[in-house]
């Protein structure tokens, strides 16, 4: 009877030990998976940061695409985590690992290709220190971590220094981004004529400029001119101008039709009789000799050429 009880207790103890070992391995695996997902999230947020920088006009090949320090991700791209919340298990700081913290010097921006002083482009690298391979307490945890991180193509394992390095490249299809005309207009020019197809227009622009032969820019809005022929007393609407430009009217001598009762027209004077916020009223004064009376009179014959523009 006693021997039977001892056998049963021994078996139950063995089962308990095995269950405890299995549970410990589950916990270790869960922690490793949590850290693996944490690093994947860091990588995705670094890509989000570079996308934001690109949209702000930074060059796709510039080192400025990446944050200079990893902490720059907080709080816009990585939620802030207080010590109290971290200890309560509600969050993890951006630099937390199962064995300590990621030091500031473990993150860097490195040049790729080209020369050391003039790389073709840049990427970010993040070193993650592993527990010592000789430490039995972390043996399974270290193996589980390496197994998970081996799934990431951009991971480099440095066995001699006992660390893994995560390489964070520029956003996917960076070569395509470099060929796009950016919404910001920075660092992007057309490589040929832009044909909109004939069925569409380019609308709602504040200004257009044209390159002159001396490389200066000619304002289209200031050079747009409407030309009309007007007689004395006629009214013309003022143009609606963009930005800080204002309506301007220039009057020149146009057609002069001499009535049969007059001769020797002279002193042709076009002018603005009066104006308001919306229009100008044109005046035309001409000095002419009345054939019947022989007297010189001021009359309102002829037309003026009106040049309407914004300046």
C-alpha positions as CSV (number, residue, x, y, z in Angstrom):
1,X,0.0,0.0,0.0
2,X,2.7,2.5,1.0
3,X,4.8,1.5,-2.1
4,X,1.7,2.1,-4.3
5,X,1.1,5.5,-2.8
6,X,4.8,6.4,-3.3
7,X,4.6,5.4,-6.9
8,X,1.4,7.5,-7.4
9,X,2.9,10.5,-5.7
10,X,6.1,10.2,-7.7
11,X,4.1,10.0,-10.9
12,X,2.0,13.1,-9.9
13,X,5.2,15.0,-9.0
14,X,6.7,14.1,-12.4
15,X,3.5,15.2,-14.2
16,X,3.5,18.5,-12.2
17,X,7.1,19.2,-13.0
18,X,6.5,18.5,-16.7
19,X,3.4,20.7,-16.7
20,X,5.3,23.5,-15.0
21,X,8.1,23.2,-17.6
22,X,5.6,23.3,-20.4
23,X,3.8,26.3,-18.9
24,X,7.1,28.1,-18.5
25,X,8.0,27.4,-22.1
26,X,4.5,28.7,-23.2
27,X,5.1,31.9,-21.2
28,X,8.6,32.3,-22.7
29,X,7.2,31.8,-26.2
30,X,4.4,34.3,-25.5
31,X,6.9,36.9,-24.3
32,X,9.1,36.2,-27.3
33,X,6.1,36.6,-29.7
34,X,5.1,39.8,-27.9
35,X,8.6,41.3,-28.3
36,X,8.6,40.1,-32.0
37,X,5.4,42.0,-32.6
38,X,6.7,45.0,-30.7
39,X,9.8,45.2,-33.1
40,X,7.5,44.7,-36.1
41,X,5.4,47.6,-34.9
42,X,8.5,49.8,-34.4
43,X,9.5,49.0,-38.0
44,X,6.1,49.9,-39.4
45,X,6.1,53.2,-37.4
46,X,9.5,54.0,-38.8
47,X,8.1,53.5,-42.2
48,X,5.1,55.7,-41.3
49,X,7.6,58.4,-40.1
50,X,9.5,58.2,-43.4
51,X,6.2,58.5,-45.4
52,X,5.3,61.6,-43.4
53,X,8.8,63.1,-44.1
54,X,8.4,62.3,-47.8
55,X,5.0,64.0,-47.9
56,X,6.6,67.1,-46.3
57,X,9.0,67.3,-49.2
58,X,12.2,65.6,-47.9
59,X,14.1,63.7,-50.6
60,X,13.6,60.0,-50.8
61,X,17.4,59.5,-50.9
62,X,18.0,61.9,-47.9
63,X,19.1,60.9,-44.4
64,X,16.5,63.3,-43.2
65,X,13.8,60.7,-44.1
66,X,14.5,58.9,-40.9
67,X,14.3,60.1,-37.2
68,X,17.7,61.1,-35.9
69,X,16.9,59.3,-32.6
70,X,14.4,56.5,-32.0
71,X,12.6,58.5,-29.3
72,X,11.4,60.9,-32.0
73,X,8.7,58.4,-32.7
74,X,7.0,59.3,-29.4
75,X,4.2,60.4,-29.1
76,X,3.1,60.9,-32.8
77,X,4.1,57.5,-34.0
78,X,4.5,55.5,-30.8
79,X,2.3,56.0,-27.7
80,X,4.0,57.4,-24.7
81,X,4.2,54.8,-21.8
82,X,4.7,56.0,-18.3
83,X,6.6,54.0,-15.7
84,X,3.3,53.3,-13.7
85,X,1.5,52.1,-16.8
86,X,4.4,49.9,-17.8
87,X,4.7,48.3,-14.4
88,X,0.9,47.7,-14.4
89,X,1.3,45.9,-17.8
90,X,-0.8,48.4,-19.7
91,X,1.9,49.3,-22.2
92,X,5.5,49.0,-23.3
93,X,8.0,51.8,-23.8
94,X,9.4,52.0,-27.4
95,X,12.8,50.9,-26.2
96,X,11.9,48.0,-23.9
97,X,13.2,44.5,-24.5
98,X,12.6,41.3,-22.4
99,X,16.2,41.7,-21.1
100,X,16.5,45.5,-20.7
101,X,16.3,48.5,-22.9
102,X,17.4,49.5,-26.4
103,X,20.2,52.1,-25.9
104,X,20.2,55.3,-27.9
105,X,23.4,54.2,-29.6
106,X,21.7,51.0,-30.8
107,X,19.8,53.0,-33.4
108,X,21.5,54.7,-36.2
109,X,21.2,56.0,-39.8
110,X,23.6,54.5,-42.3
111,X,24.5,55.3,-45.9
112,X,24.1,52.7,-48.6
113,X,26.0,52.5,-51.9
114,X,27.9,55.4,-53.5
115,X,30.8,56.6,-51.3
116,X,31.0,57.1,-47.5
117,X,30.7,60.9,-48.0
118,X,28.0,60.7,-50.7
119,X,25.9,57.5,-50.3
120,X,23.2,56.7,-52.9
121,X,20.6,56.6,-50.2
122,X,20.1,55.8,-46.5
123,X,18.5,53.3,-44.2
124,X,18.0,52.9,-40.4
125,X,19.4,50.1,-38.3
126,X,18.4,48.9,-34.9
127,X,20.6,46.6,-32.8
128,X,18.8,44.3,-30.3
129,X,21.1,42.6,-27.8
130,X,20.4,39.0,-26.9
131,X,20.9,37.3,-23.6
132,X,24.2,35.4,-23.3
133,X,24.2,32.1,-25.1
134,X,25.8,30.4,-22.1
135,X,23.1,31.6,-19.7
136,X,20.9,28.5,-19.1
137,X,18.2,30.7,-17.6
138,X,17.6,32.4,-21.0
139,X,18.4,29.4,-23.2
140,X,14.9,28.7,-24.3
141,X,13.9,32.3,-24.5
142,X,17.0,33.1,-26.7
143,X,16.2,30.2,-29.0
144,X,12.5,31.3,-29.3
145,X,13.5,34.8,-30.1
146,X,16.0,33.8,-32.8
147,X,13.4,31.5,-34.3
148,X,10.8,34.2,-34.6
149,X,13.2,36.9,-35.8
150,X,14.6,34.7,-38.5
151,X,11.3,35.2,-40.3
152,X,12.2,38.8,-41.0
153,X,14.3,39.1,-44.2
154,X,16.0,42.3,-43.1
155,X,17.4,40.8,-39.9
156,X,21.2,40.2,-39.6
157,X,22.4,37.9,-36.8
158,X,25.8,38.8,-35.3
159,X,26.8,35.7,-33.3
160,X,30.2,37.1,-32.2
161,X,28.6,40.2,-30.6
162,X,25.4,38.3,-29.6
163,X,23.0,40.7,-31.2
164,X,20.5,40.9,-34.1
165,X,20.3,44.0,-36.3
166,X,17.0,45.1,-37.9
167,X,17.5,47.0,-41.1
168,X,14.7,49.5,-41.9
169,X,14.8,50.5,-45.6
170,X,13.0,53.4,-47.2
171,X,9.3,53.0,-47.9
172,X,8.4,50.3,-50.4
173,X,8.6,51.3,-54.1
174,X,10.8,54.3,-53.2
175,X,12.0,54.3,-56.8
176,X,8.4,55.0,-57.9
177,X,8.0,57.8,-55.3
178,X,11.1,59.5,-56.6
179,X,9.5,59.7,-60.1
180,X,6.2,61.2,-58.9
181,X,5.3,64.9,-58.9
182,X,4.8,65.5,-55.2
183,X,1.9,67.3,-53.7
184,X,4.3,69.6,-51.9
185,X,6.0,70.5,-55.1
186,X,9.5,70.0,-53.5
187,X,12.3,68.2,-55.3
188,X,10.0,67.1,-58.2
189,X,9.9,68.4,-61.8
190,X,8.5,67.1,-65.0
191,X,10.8,65.3,-67.4
192,X,8.6,66.1,-70.4
193,X,5.5,67.9,-71.7
194,X,2.4,67.3,-69.6
195,X,-0.5,66.4,-71.9
196,X,-3.9,66.5,-70.0
197,X,-5.6,64.8,-73.0
198,X,-7.7,67.7,-74.3
199,X,-10.8,66.8,-72.3
200,X,-9.7,68.4,-69.0
201,X,-8.3,71.6,-67.6
202,X,-5.9,72.7,-64.9
203,X,-8.1,74.8,-62.6
204,X,-8.1,76.7,-59.3
205,X,-4.5,77.8,-59.5
206,X,-3.3,80.9,-57.7
207,X,-0.6,81.6,-60.3
208,X,1.3,80.3,-63.3
209,X,4.7,81.4,-64.4
210,X,6.7,80.9,-67.6
211,X,10.4,80.6,-67.8
212,X,12.0,83.5,-69.7
213,X,15.2,83.4,-71.8
214,X,17.2,84.8,-68.9
215,X,15.8,82.1,-66.5
216,X,13.5,84.7,-64.8
217,X,9.8,83.8,-64.3
218,X,7.1,85.6,-66.2
219,X,3.8,85.9,-64.3
220,X,0.9,84.7,-66.4
221,X,-1.7,86.3,-64.2
222,X,0.0,89.7,-64.7
223,X,0.3,89.2,-68.4
224,X,-3.3,88.1,-69.1
225,X,-5.0,91.0,-70.9
226,X,-8.5,91.4,-72.2
227,X,-8.9,93.9,-75.1
228,X,-12.1,95.6,-75.9
229,X,-13.3,98.5,-78.0
230,X,-15.4,101.1,-76.2
231,X,-17.3,104.3,-77.0
232,X,-17.9,107.3,-74.8
233,X,-20.1,106.6,-71.8
234,X,-19.9,102.8,-72.0
235,X,-19.2,100.7,-68.9
236,X,-16.8,97.7,-68.6
237,X,-16.6,95.3,-65.6
238,X,-13.5,95.1,-63.6
239,X,-11.7,91.7,-63.6
240,X,-11.7,89.6,-60.4
241,X,-8.0,89.2,-59.5
242,X,-6.1,86.6,-57.5
243,X,-4.0,87.1,-54.4
244,X,-2.7,90.7,-54.0
245,X,-3.2,91.7,-57.6
246,X,-5.5,94.6,-58.4
247,X,-7.6,95.5,-61.5
248,X,-5.9,97.9,-64.0
249,X,-7.3,99.6,-67.1
250,X,-5.2,101.1,-69.9
251,X,-6.9,103.2,-72.6
252,X,-5.4,103.8,-76.0
253,X,-6.7,105.5,-79.2
254,X,-8.8,103.2,-81.2
255,X,-11.1,103.9,-84.2
256,X,-11.8,107.5,-85.2
257,X,-14.8,108.0,-87.5
258,X,-15.2,111.7,-88.5
259,X,-18.8,112.8,-89.0
260,X,-19.4,114.7,-92.3
261,X,-20.2,117.9,-90.4
262,X,-16.8,118.0,-88.7
263,X,-13.1,118.1,-89.8
264,X,-9.7,118.6,-88.4
265,X,-10.0,116.2,-85.4
266,X,-7.3,116.6,-82.8
267,X,-6.6,116.1,-79.1
268,X,-8.1,112.7,-78.8
269,X,-8.4,112.0,-75.1
270,X,-9.6,108.6,-73.6
271,X,-10.2,108.6,-69.9
272,X,-12.2,107.1,-67.0
273,X,-15.3,109.2,-66.3
274,X,-16.0,107.4,-63.0
275,X,-15.6,104.0,-61.4
276,X,-16.8,101.9,-58.5
277,X,-15.7,98.6,-57.0
278,X,-17.1,96.6,-59.9
279,X,-16.7,98.7,-63.1
280,X,-15.3,101.6,-65.1
281,X,-17.2,104.1,-67.2
282,X,-15.2,105.3,-70.2
283,X,-15.0,108.8,-71.6
284,X,-13.8,109.9,-75.1
285,X,-13.1,113.6,-75.8
286,X,-12.1,114.9,-79.2
287,X,-11.5,118.4,-80.4
288,X,-13.0,119.0,-83.8
289,X,-13.9,121.9,-86.2
290,X,-17.6,122.3,-87.0
291,X,-17.8,122.8,-90.8
292,X,-21.0,124.8,-90.6
293,X,-20.0,127.2,-87.9
294,X,-16.3,127.1,-88.4
295,X,-15.9,126.8,-84.6
296,X,-13.8,124.4,-82.7
297,X,-15.9,122.1,-80.4
298,X,-15.3,119.3,-77.9
299,X,-17.1,116.2,-79.1
300,X,-17.2,112.5,-78.2
301,X,-16.5,110.7,-81.5
302,X,-14.5,107.5,-82.0
303,X,-13.6,104.5,-79.8
304,X,-10.9,103.6,-77.4
305,X,-9.0,100.4,-77.1
306,X,-9.3,99.2,-73.5
307,X,-6.6,96.8,-72.0
308,X,-8.0,95.2,-68.9
309,X,-5.6,93.2,-66.6
310,X,-4.6,92.4,-63.1
311,X,-1.3,93.7,-61.7
